[in-house]
Amino acid sequence: MCRRWNWRNGQFSKITESSKHLVINIDDISPVPATLIGEASDHLASLLVEECRASLRPGLLSKDQREIDANIPLSP
């Protein structure tokens, strides 16, 4: 994702140990079955919760679901 959406050397968008909010994108690309993409997404989510104590707001974009509310309230 860093090469396409973020400049990987940019201070603003790089992910570090102190990062608090981020978006991870997993693309469903044929001929990979959608079930395999779903399993990969679920596995990544479980690793983020177990290893990073992450709070997640998962979502799935599709031709029918074109937006996801990614606003995450910041802790005081």
N, C-alpha and C positions, 0 to 999 in steps of 0.2 A: 504494500500500500504506500510505502514511503516514496517510491519512485514515481507513482502516478498521481497521487493526491497531495502529498506533502513533499517538500524538499528535504531529503534525508539528513542534510547537514544544517537545516534551519533550526534555530533556537526555539521558535514559537511552536513548532509542530512535532518535535522529536519526543519520543517516549523515554522516560528515565525512571529510576527507582522512586523518585518523588512524584511521578505523575499520578493524578487522582481520577481523571476522567479520560476515556478514550473510546474510539469506535473501532471495531474489528469487522472487516468485511470478508465473507466467504462467498465466492461466486459459484453458481451452478452452471457448469459448462458441459454441453453435450460432448462426447457420449457418456460422461460420468452419470450414473443413475442418481436421481434426486434423493433416493433413500441413503445412498452413501454420503452425499453432501450433508444431509440431516444428521447422520451418525457422527460425522466429523465435527459439525457445529456443536452437537450435544457433548461430545468428548472434550472439545476445547472449553466449553462452558464449565464442565465439571472440574477440569484442571484449574481454571481461573478461580473458582470458588475454593477448592481444596488447597491449592498452593499459594494463592495470592489473597485469600480472604475477600474476593471480589463480590460486590453486589451487582447483579446483572439486570439489564432490561433488554431481553432478547426480542428480536423482531424479524419478520420475513417480508421482503419486498417481492412483489410479483406484478404482472400486468394489471391485476385487479387491486392490489395493495401497493400504491405508488409512493406512499409517505409513511414515515414512522416518527412519532414524537420522541426526539432524542434529548429533550430538555430534562436535565437531571438537576434537582435542587442542590445547591451547594450547602455543605454543613457550615453552621455558624462558627 
